[in-house]
C-alpha cells in the first residue's frame, strides 16, 4: 500500500487552518521517532518522522479558515 502524499491541507478545503493543524498536531512526535500509521501525510519533509522541521513547513503554509492557501505550499 502506498503512503498518502504529504500535505498541509488535510481536509482538502483549500485553506490551511485549525482543522488541518489538529491532524498535524496528533502526528507530531519528534526527530527520528517512527511515524504512527495514518501520519505518513504529515511528514512534510519526507524524512520518516514528524518533527519541528515539518512544523516549519506547516507554519509557513498556514492561511486561516476560508483563506486560500498559497498554491506553492505542500499540496
N, CA, C and O atoms as CSV, one atom per row, in Angstrom:
chain,resi,resn,atom,element,x,y,z
A,1,UNK,N,N,0.835,-1.177,0.000
A,1,UNK,CA,C,0.000,0.000,0.000
A,1,UNK,C,C,0.886,1.248,0.000
A,1,UNK,O,O,1.835,1.338,0.779
A,2,UNK,N,N,0.578,2.198,-0.864
A,2,UNK,CA,C,1.339,3.438,-0.938
A,2,UNK,C,C,0.929,4.389,0.173
A,2,UNK,O,O,-0.237,4.432,0.566
A,3,UNK,N,N,1.891,5.150,0.678
A,3,UNK,CA,C,1.595,6.164,1.687
A,3,UNK,C,C,0.889,7.330,1.013
A,3,UNK,O,O,1.154,7.630,-0.151
A,4,UNK,N,N,-0.021,7.997,1.749
A,4,UNK,CA,C,-0.663,9.167,1.162
A,4,UNK,C,C,0.362,10.266,0.925
A,4,UNK,O,O,1.374,10.323,1.624
A,5,UNK,N,N,0.121,11.133,-0.040
A,5,UNK,CA,C,1.080,12.213,-0.280
A,5,UNK,C,C,1.123,13.160,0.912
A,5,UNK,O,O,0.114,13.374,1.583
A,6,UNK,N,N,2.287,13.719,1.166
A,6,UNK,CA,C,2.423,14.689,2.245
A,6,UNK,C,C,1.628,15.933,1.887
A,6,UNK,O,O,1.706,16.423,0.760
A,7,UNK,N,N,0.874,16.436,2.832
A,7,UNK,CA,C,0.060,17.613,2.580
A,7,UNK,C,C,-0.222,18.371,3.864
A,7,UNK,O,O,-0.393,17.772,4.926
A,8,UNK,N,N,-0.269,19.687,3.762
A,8,UNK,CA,C,-0.673,20.500,4.900
A,8,UNK,C,C,-2.185,20.682,4.889
A,8,UNK,O,O,-2.775,21.040,5.908
A,9,UNK,N,N,-2.807,20.440,3.755
A,9,UNK,CA,C,-4.259,20.614,3.611
A,9,UNK,C,C,-4.959,19.281,3.796
A,9,UNK,O,O,-5.403,18.661,2.829
A,10,UNK,N,N,-5.054,18.847,5.034
A,10,UNK,CA,C,-5.591,17.520,5.338
A,10,UNK,C,C,-7.058,17.394,4.945
A,10,UNK,O,O,-7.461,16.373,4.387
A,11,UNK,N,N,-7.862,18.418,5.228
A,11,UNK,CA,C,-9.296,18.312,4.931
A,11,UNK,C,C,-9.642,18.723,3.495
A,11,UNK,O,O,-10.810,18.710,3.107
A,12,UNK,N,N,-8.633,19.082,2.720
A,12,UNK,CA,C,-8.768,19.368,1.285
A,12,UNK,C,C,-9.799,20.447,0.966
A,12,UNK,O,O,-10.448,20.387,-0.078
A,13,UNK,N,N,-9.961,21.440,1.857
A,13,UNK,CA,C,-10.921,22.517,1.594
A,13,UNK,C,C,-10.260,23.779,1.055
A,13,UNK,O,O,-10.915,24.817,0.952
A,14,UNK,N,N,-8.967,23.711,0.707
A,14,UNK,CA,C,-8.301,24.815,0.058
A,14,UNK,C,C,-7.587,25.782,0.976
A,14,UNK,O,O,-6.807,26.613,0.509
A,15,UNK,N,N,-7.839,25.692,2.289
A,15,UNK,CA,C,-7.130,26.551,3.231
A,15,UNK,C,C,-6.297,25.698,4.177
A,15,UNK,O,O,-6.436,24.475,4.198
A,16,UNK,N,N,-5.445,26.325,4.947
A,16,UNK,CA,C,-4.658,25.630,5.974
A,16,UNK,C,C,-5.013,26.312,7.286
A,16,UNK,O,O,-4.610,27.446,7.549
A,17,UNK,N,N,-5.781,25.593,8.105
A,17,UNK,CA,C,-6.330,26.188,9.318
A,17,UNK,C,C,-6.266,25.222,10.496
A,17,UNK,O,O,-5.542,24.228,10.456
A,18,UNK,N,N,-7.028,25.523,11.542
A,18,UNK,CA,C,-7.009,24.714,12.775
A,18,UNK,C,C,-7.386,23.259,12.528
A,18,UNK,O,O,-6.841,22.364,13.174
A,19,UNK,N,N,-8.305,23.009,11.608
A,19,UNK,CA,C,-8.671,21.616,11.318
A,19,UNK,C,C,-7.468,20.841,10.798
A,19,UNK,O,O,-7.235,19.700,11.197
A,20,UNK,N,N,-6.715,21.460,9.918
A,20,UNK,CA,C,-5.514,20.813,9.378
A,20,UNK,C,C,-4.457,20.666,10.473
A,20,UNK,O,O,-3.778,19.643,10.559
A,21,UNK,N,N,-4.328,21.696,11.303
A,21,UNK,CA,C,-3.340,21.638,12.380
A,21,UNK,C,C,-3.673,20.537,13.384
A,21,UNK,O,O,-2.765,19.909,13.929
A,22,UNK,N,N,-4.943,20.297,13.635
A,22,UNK,CA,C,-5.328,19.229,14.561
A,22,UNK,C,C,-4.757,17.886,14.154
A,22,UNK,O,O,-4.251,17.140,14.992
A,23,UNK,N,N,-4.837,17.577,12.868
A,23,UNK,CA,C,-4.265,16.313,12.381
A,23,UNK,C,C,-2.749,16.330,12.516
A,23,UNK,O,O,-2.143,15.369,12.989
A,24,UNK,N,N,-2.144,17.444,12.090
A,24,UNK,CA,C,-0.693,17.546,12.183
A,24,UNK,C,C,-0.236,17.381,13.629
A,24,UNK,O,O,0.708,16.637,13.896
A,25,UNK,N,N,-0.887,18.059,14.556
A,25,UNK,CA,C,-0.509,18.006,15.972
A,25,UNK,C,C,-0.616,16.588,16.522
A,25,UNK,O,O,0.237,16.159,17.299
A,26,UNK,N,N,-1.645,15.867,16.129
A,26,UNK,CA,C,-1.815,14.488,16.604
A,26,UNK,C,C,-0.680,13.588,16.108
A,26,UNK,O,O,-0.377,12.572,16.733
A,27,UNK,N,N,-0.053,13.957,14.988
A,27,UNK,CA,C,1.028,13.161,14.410
A,27,UNK,C,C,2.414,13.604,14.875
A,27,UNK,O,O,3.383,12.858,14.729
A,28,UNK,N,N,2.516,14.806,15.430
A,28,UNK,CA,C,3.802,15.357,15.846
A,28,UNK,C,C,4.428,14.479,16.930
A,28,UNK,O,O,3.811,14.210,17.960
A,29,UNK,N,N,5.662,14.038,16.682
A,29,UNK,CA,C,6.302,13.132,17.639
A,29,UNK,C,C,7.711,13.568,18.006
A,29,UNK,O,O,8.071,13.551,19.183
A,30,UNK,N,N,8.503,13.952,17.038
A,30,UNK,CA,C,9.868,14.372,17.311
A,30,UNK,C,C,10.841,13.776,16.325
A,30,UNK,O,O,10.498,12.866,15.571
A,31,UNK,N,N,12.077,14.299,16.331
A,31,UNK,CA,C,13.076,13.816,15.383
A,31,UNK,C,C,13.392,12.333,15.599
A,31,UNK,O,O,13.547,11.872,16.729
A,32,UNK,N,N,13.482,11.613,14.503
A,32,UNK,CA,C,13.866,10.197,14.496
A,32,UNK,C,C,12.891,9.287,15.236
A,32,UNK,O,O,13.248,8.163,15.588
A,33,UNK,N,N,11.649,9.761,15.481
A,33,UNK,CA,C,10.607,8.916,16.067
A,33,UNK,C,C,9.786,8.367,14.907
A,33,UNK,O,O,9.287,9.121,14.071
A,34,UNK,N,N,9.653,7.050,14.866
A,34,UNK,CA,C,8.969,6.389,13.759
A,34,UNK,C,C,7.541,6.905,13.606
A,34,UNK,O,O,6.851,7.164,14.591
A,35,UNK,N,N,7.116,7.048,12.360
A,35,UNK,CA,C,5.760,7.505,12.064
A,35,UNK,C,C,4.715,6.545,12.599
A,35,UNK,O,O,4.889,5.328,12.549
A,36,UNK,N,N,3.636,7.097,13.108
A,36,UNK,CA,C,2.475,6.325,13.533
A,36,UNK,C,C,1.636,6.069,12.277
A,36,UNK,O,O,1.495,6.973,11.453
A,37,UNK,N,N,1.081,4.879,12.108
A,37,UNK,CA,C,0.237,4.635,10.935
A,37,UNK,C,C,-0.859,5.698,10.823
A,37,UNK,O,O,-1.511,6.044,11.808
A,38,UNK,N,N,-1.045,6.203,9.609
A,38,UNK,CA,C,-2.016,7.253,9.362
A,38,UNK,C,C,-1.405,8.647,9.350
A,38,UNK,O,O,-2.070,9.618,8.990
A,39,UNK,N,N,-0.135,8.746,9.744
A,39,UNK,CA,C,0.533,10.047,9.815
A,39,UNK,C,C,1.550,10.261,8.696
A,39,UNK,O,O,2.293,11.243,8.714
A,40,UNK,N,N,1.588,9.371,7.748
A,40,UNK,CA,C,2.563,9.493,6.665
A,40,UNK,C,C,2.420,10.838,5.944
A,40,UNK,O,O,3.424,11.428,5.546
A,41,UNK,N,N,1.214,11.320,5.774
A,41,UNK,CA,C,0.977,12.572,5.077
A,41,UNK,C,C,1.439,13.797,5.842
A,41,UNK,O,O,1.555,14.873,5.255
A,42,UNK,N,N,1.709,13.667,7.141
A,42,UNK,CA,C,2.186,14.791,7.954
A,42,UNK,C,C,3.706,14.919,7.914
A,42,UNK,O,O,4.265,15.878,8.446
A,43,UNK,N,N,4.370,13.962,7.288
A,43,UNK,CA,C,5.831,14.004,7.149
A,43,UNK,C,C,6.161,14.902,5.957
A,43,UNK,O,O,6.462,14.417,4.866
A,44,UNK,N,N,6.100,16.200,6.179
A,44,UNK,CA,C,6.173,17.177,5.095
A,44,UNK,C,C,7.545,17.314,4.462
A,44,UNK,O,O,7.663,17.831,3.351
A,45,UNK,N,N,8.596,16.854,5.154
A,45,UNK,CA,C,9.935,16.896,4.552
A,45,UNK,C,C,10.420,15.504,4.157
A,45,UNK,O,O,11.581,15.334,3.786
A,46,UNK,N,N,9.551,14.526,4.234
A,46,UNK,CA,C,9.803,13.151,3.767
A,46,UNK,C,C,11.044,12.516,4.372
A,46,UNK,O,O,11.796,11.834,3.675
A,47,UNK,N,N,11.267,12.738,5.681
A,47,UNK,CA,C,12.439,12.127,6.319
A,47,UNK,C,C,12.075,11.013,7.298
A,47,UNK,O,O,12.938,10.539,8.038
A,48,UNK,N,N,10.808,10.589,7.314
A,48,UNK,CA,C,10.420,9.442,8.123
A,48,UNK,C,C,9.945,9.767,9.517
A,48,UNK,O,O,9.666,8.853,10.293
A,49,UNK,N,N,9.842,11.054,9.869
A,49,UNK,CA,C,9.305,11.439,11.178
A,49,UNK,C,C,8.478,12.709,11.021
A,49,UNK,O,O,8.497,13.340,9.965
A,50,UNK,N,N,7.756,13.080,12.067
A,50,UNK,CA,C,7.008,14.333,12.094
A,50,UNK,C,C,7.566,15.140,13.252
A,50,UNK,O,O,7.290,14.852,14.417
A,51,UNK,N,N,8.366,16.167,12.914
A,51,UNK,CA,C,9.093,16.916,13.939
A,51,UNK,C,C,9.038,18.417,13.652
A,51,UNK,O,O,8.231,18.873,12.842
A,52,UNK,N,N,9.895,19.170,14.319
A,52,UNK,CA,C,9.899,20.621,14.187
A,52,UNK,C,C,10.184,21.069,12.754
A,52,UNK,O,O,9.716,22.133,12.346
A,53,UNK,N,N,10.918,20.307,12.002
A,53,UNK,CA,C,11.165,20.673,10.602
A,53,UNK,C,C,9.864,20.641,9.803
A,53,UNK,O,O,9.609,21.514,8.973
A,54,UNK,N,N,9.047,19.622,10.066
A,54,UNK,CA,C,7.747,19.534,9.397
A,54,UNK,C,C,6.838,20.671,9.861
A,54,UNK,O,O,6.076,21.219,9.064
A,55,UNK,N,N,6.914,21.026,11.137
A,55,UNK,CA,C,6.106,22.130,11.643
A,55,UNK,C,C,6.477,23.435,10.945
A,55,UNK,O,O,5.603,24.257,10.670
A,56,UNK,N,N,7.750,23.632,10.658
A,56,UNK,CA,C,8.171,24.826,9.933
A,56,UNK,C,C,7.499,24.922,8.573
A,56,UNK,O,O,7.072,26.001,8.161
A,57,UNK,N,N,7.405,23.802,7.881
A,57,UNK,CA,C,6.726,23.767,6.585
A,57,UNK,C,C,5.249,24.086,6.784
A,57,UNK,O,O,4.676,24.900,6.061
A,58,UNK,N,N,4.636,23.432,7.777
A,58,UNK,CA,C,3.216,23.652,8.044
A,58,UNK,C,C,2.957,25.111,8.379
A,58,UNK,O,O,2.045,25.725,7.827
A,59,UNK,N,N,3.749,25.664,9.274
A,59,UNK,CA,C,3.547,27.038,9.729
A,59,UNK,C,C,3.657,28.027,8.570
A,59,UNK,O,O,2.882,28.981,8.501
A,60,UNK,N,N,4.592,27.817,7.675
A,60,UNK,CA,C,4.762,28.708,6.524
A,60,UNK,C,C,3.549,28.673,5.596
A,60,UNK,O,O,3.315,29.619,4.845
A,61,UNK,N,N,2.783,27.595,5.645
A,61,UNK,CA,C,1.614,27.441,4.778
A,61,UNK,C,C,0.308,27.850,5.449
A,61,UNK,O,O,-0.715,27.965,4.774
A,62,UNK,N,N,0.320,28.070,6.746
A,62,UNK,CA,C,-0.906,28.398,7.487
A,62,UNK,C,C,-1.542,29.650,6.896
A,62,UNK,O,O,-0.891,30.688,6.773
A,63,UNK,N,N,-2.817,29.546,6.532
A,63,UNK,CA,C,-3.517,30.685,5.938
A,63,UNK,C,C,-4.670,31.159,6.807
A,63,UNK,O,O,-4.939,32.359,6.871
A,64,UNK,N,N,-5.350,30.246,7.472
A,64,UNK,CA,C,-6.521,30.580,8.279
A,64,UNK,C,C,-7.779,30.069,7.612
A,64,UNK,O,O,-7.789,29.742,6.425
A,65,UNK,N,N,-8.835,30.006,8.396
A,65,UNK,CA,C,-10.106,29.472,7.895
A,65,UNK,C,C,-10.628,30.301,6.734
A,65,UNK,O,O,-10.680,31.529,6.802
A,66,UNK,N,N,-11.009,29.620,5.678
A,66,UNK,CA,C,-11.611,30.212,4.489
A,66,UNK,C,C,-10.712,31.203,3.752
A,66,UNK,O,O,-11.199,32.016,2.966
A,67,UNK,N,N,-9.403,31.141,4.000
A,67,UNK,CA,C,-8.430,31.957,3.273
A,67,UNK,C,C,-7.608,30.986,2.428
A,67,UNK,O,O,-6.892,30.148,2.976
A,68,UNK,N,N,-7.700,31.088,1.112
A,68,UNK,CA,C,-6.983,30.129,0.262
A,68,UNK,C,C,-5.492,30.065,0.596
A,68,UNK,O,O,-4.839,31.090,0.792
A,69,UNK,N,N,-4.979,28.857,0.656
A,69,UNK,CA,C,-3.559,28.638,0.944
A,69,UNK,C,C,-2.738,28.946,-0.293
A,69,UNK,O,O,-3.226,28.874,-1.421
A,70,UNK,N,N,-1.494,29.287,-0.061
A,70,UNK,CA,C,-0.530,29.535,-1.137
A,70,UNK,C,C,-0.421,28.258,-1.968
A,70,UNK,O,O,-0.128,27.196,-1.419
A,71,UNK,N,N,-0.649,28.339,-3.255
A,71,UNK,CA,C,-0.579,27.125,-4.088
A,71,UNK,C,C,0.808,26.496,-4.129
A,71,UNK,O,O,0.941,25.346,-4.549
A,72,UNK,N,N,1.852,27.221,-3.703
A,72,UNK,CA,C,3.210,26.674,-3.689
A,72,UNK,C,C,3.487,25.843,-2.446
A,72,UNK,O,O,4.530,25.195,-2.359
A,73,UNK,N,N,2.569,25.850,-1.483
A,73,UNK,CA,C,2.754,25.038,-0.277
A,73,UNK,C,C,2.514,23.572,-0.588
A,73,UNK,O,O,1.874,23.228,-1.581
A,74,UNK,N,N,3.043,22.706,0.288
A,74,UNK,CA,C,2.866,21.252,0.095
A,74,UNK,C,C,1.384,20.955,-0.101
A,74,UNK,O,O,0.560,21.256,0.763
A,75,UNK,N,N,1.069,20.384,-1.205
A,75,UNK,CA,C,-0.309,20.042,-1.593
A,75,UNK,C,C,-1.281,20.388,-0.537
A,75,UNK,O,O,-2.480,20.166,-0.704
